[in-house]
Amino acid sequence: MTPEAVDHELPAEEKRHHVLSVLVENKAGVLSRVAGLFSRRGFNIFSLAVAPTDDSHRFSRITIVVDAASAPLEQIVNQLDKLINVVEISHVNEHQVVERELLLASITVPTDQMATAISLCANFDAEVVDAGAGEITVMLADHPDKINAFQELLSGYTVDQLHRTGLVALPKLITQ
């Protein structure tokens, strides 16, 4: 199975990562085999997200962000295609997709700074999902660059816990 055409707008040395969308049978051990393939070949996985694609749970979609320097795209696709439970592989062109990541963070905020912290969240369209005395839990689902900027600004507070899901991506809809 061959990937979609690789974007040639940027020189290869400037590409930071390849994003692959891999449709697999939702069976025990499939994710382990996919991750094991990357490990055995010495390919560095930057991010990995997986979830069922429909209510039947027959298939799952794995979004894998691979360090471009550690692995040639063609070799990755060829190796993945050999796995029996892999149904479809597509290279996601970063200029033709919608990319999102989720951040959840619990932050200790002094009472006199609470309004400022909530305002910061509002400026980034982050949602305060829980609040208590001197602590808030925030959620932001957006492009990874915006997540990075938000995370950097959160460092001005005491971040008790922070979790990022990893990238998920879908092709942009083409309208005519």
Secondary structure, DSSP 8 states (H G I E B T S, - for coil): ---S----SS-GGG--EEEEEEEEE--TTHHHHHHHHHHHHT--EEEEEEEESSTT--EEEEEEEEETTT--HHHHHHHHHTSTTEEEEEEE-TTSEEEEEEEEEEEE--GGGHHHHHHHHHHTT-EEEEEETTEEEEEEEE-HHHHHHHHHHHTTSEEEEEEE---EEEE-----
